[in-house]
Amino acid sequence: MNHALLLSAAIATAPVLAMGLSMPVAQSQTAVQDITGDRWSFALPESWVETNYPQPGLGTVSLVAQYESPDGAVFVNVVTEAFAGDAATYLNLNVQNMTSFGFVIHDQSAVSVGALPGTEVESTVPSEPTTRVLQRFALTDGTGYVLTCRTLESIFDDYREQCTEILDTFAVTP
């Protein structure tokens, strides 16, 4: 069983700390922090903070990074997991799991994750309150990588550009 989505579902449905926010963090920040791990990296505004929220049992999934915006409105994380199949199968299993958890898939498109081909999936989690999720998926050498950026549906339009900018920095080394 693919557990990446079990984690994604649990994280995406966890309450956003700051409720009722209407103004995004300044998107024109020039100072960034580079977040790196084993074969993966992404960049965030320097003001974002690392978090250590308790997570449910993750099975074979490893939560390797989690951060949030200074106002607590946007949450970003990276998970990795072993997967012996190909990238298309990995993505399809994740999307199937998402829909089985009640996620509504809004868009799915091919993207680059560094030098690797990847896929971006935009979805909504029918939790209360509703959460909008952008995720980038990539697979190399038997390991799946997923970068997630999420916020409340009610304020997603205010943060879409910032989430996209963060996702665009996601790279996995082949």
Secondary structure, DSSP 8 states (H G I E B T S, - for coil): ---HHHHHHHHHHS--SSTT--S---TT---EEEEE-SSEEEEEETT-EE--------TTEEEEEEEE-TTS--EEEEEEEE--S-HHHHHHHHHHHHHHTT-EEEEEEEEEEBTEEEEEEEEEE-SSS-EEEEEEEEEETTEEEEEEEEEEGGGHHHHHHHHHHHHHT-EE--
